[in-house]
Amino acid sequence: MEALNITRQMLVFQKEAVHNFQSMWDFAQTQTSATVDRLVDHAAWMPQENRQALEDWRTLVKQERERFSAYVDQCFVVYEKMLDAPQAAPPAKTKKTNDIK
């Protein structure tokens, strides 16, 4: 069952890598949003419609990022269930030969 343990370890590694990427993605979006907010605050010439479009875009990106994260987490749950399922091997089918004497 060494292959099963290696597969489980690979799954844990991949799950952690995806979560780290998602954390980095969230951090980048937060920093970008803060920067855009500061720029928009100093742009008195920008119409309110454009400010609202930026806010809508930011909300949409955040919702889609969260939806993607939930989808990936759901996929990892499915993979973990597949690895935790009982691994009952089917009985080996052999032909019985009668010894002819």
C-alpha positions as CSV (number, residue, x, y, z in Angstrom):
1,M,0.0,0.0,0.0
2,E,3.0,2.3,-0.4
3,A,1.5,3.7,-3.6
4,L,-1.6,4.7,-1.8
5,N,0.4,6.5,0.9
6,I,2.4,8.3,-1.7
7,T,-0.8,9.4,-3.5
8,R,-2.2,10.7,-0.3
9,Q,1.0,12.7,0.4
10,M,0.9,14.1,-3.1
11,L,-2.8,15.1,-2.6
12,V,-1.9,16.9,0.7
13,F,1.0,18.7,-1.0
14,Q,-1.2,19.8,-4.0
15,K,-4.0,20.9,-1.7
16,E,-1.5,23.0,0.4
17,A,0.0,24.5,-2.8
18,V,-3.5,25.5,-4.1
19,H,-4.4,27.1,-0.8
20,N,-1.1,29.0,-0.7
21,F,-1.8,30.3,-4.3
22,Q,-5.3,31.3,-3.3
23,S,-3.9,33.2,-0.3
24,M,-1.5,35.0,-2.5
25,W,-4.3,35.7,-5.0
26,D,-6.4,37.2,-2.1
27,F,-3.5,39.3,-0.8
28,A,-2.8,40.6,-4.3
29,Q,-6.4,41.5,-4.8
30,T,-6.6,43.2,-1.4
31,Q,-3.5,45.3,-2.1
32,T,-4.7,46.2,-5.6
33,S,-8.1,47.3,-4.3
34,A,-6.5,49.4,-1.6
35,T,-4.3,51.1,-4.2
36,V,-7.2,51.7,-6.6
37,D,-9.2,53.2,-3.7
38,R,-6.4,55.6,-2.9
39,L,-6.1,56.6,-6.6
40,V,-9.9,57.1,-7.0
41,D,-10.1,59.1,-3.8
42,H,-7.6,61.6,-5.3
43,A,-9.3,61.7,-8.7
44,A,-12.0,64.3,-8.3
45,W,-12.5,64.4,-12.0
46,M,-13.7,60.7,-12.1
47,P,-17.5,60.5,-12.5
48,Q,-19.6,58.5,-10.0
49,E,-20.6,56.0,-12.7
50,N,-16.9,55.0,-13.2
51,R,-16.4,54.6,-9.5
52,Q,-19.4,52.4,-9.3
53,A,-18.1,50.3,-12.3
54,L,-14.8,49.8,-10.5
55,E,-16.7,48.7,-7.3
56,D,-18.9,46.3,-9.3
57,W,-15.8,44.9,-11.0
58,R,-14.0,44.4,-7.7
59,T,-17.1,42.7,-6.2
60,L,-17.4,40.4,-9.2
61,V,-13.7,39.4,-9.1
62,K,-14.0,38.6,-5.4
63,Q,-17.1,36.5,-5.8
64,E,-15.6,34.5,-8.7
65,R,-12.4,34.0,-6.7
66,E,-14.4,32.6,-3.8
67,R,-16.5,30.5,-6.1
68,F,-13.4,29.0,-7.7
69,S,-11.9,28.3,-4.2
70,A,-15.1,26.5,-3.1
71,Y,-15.0,24.5,-6.4
72,V,-11.4,23.5,-5.8
73,D,-12.1,22.6,-2.2
74,Q,-15.0,20.4,-3.3
75,C,-12.8,18.6,-5.8
76,F,-10.2,17.9,-3.1
77,V,-13.0,16.4,-0.9
78,V,-14.0,14.1,-3.7
79,Y,-10.4,13.0,-4.2
80,E,-9.9,12.4,-0.5
81,K,-13.1,10.3,-0.4
82,M,-11.8,8.2,-3.3
83,L,-8.5,7.6,-1.4
84,D,-10.3,6.7,1.8
85,A,-12.7,4.3,0.2
86,P,-12.1,0.7,1.2
87,Q,-9.8,-0.9,-1.3
88,A,-11.3,-4.3,-1.6
89,A,-9.5,-6.3,-4.3
90,P,-11.7,-8.6,-6.3
91,P,-10.9,-12.2,-5.8
92,A,-8.5,-13.6,-8.3
93,K,-10.2,-15.8,-10.9
94,T,-8.2,-18.9,-11.6
95,K,-9.1,-21.9,-13.6
96,K,-9.1,-25.1,-11.7
97,T,-7.6,-27.9,-13.7
98,N,-8.3,-31.4,-12.9
99,D,-5.2,-33.6,-12.8
100,I,-5.8,-36.4,-15.2
101,K,-4.0,-39.6,-14.1
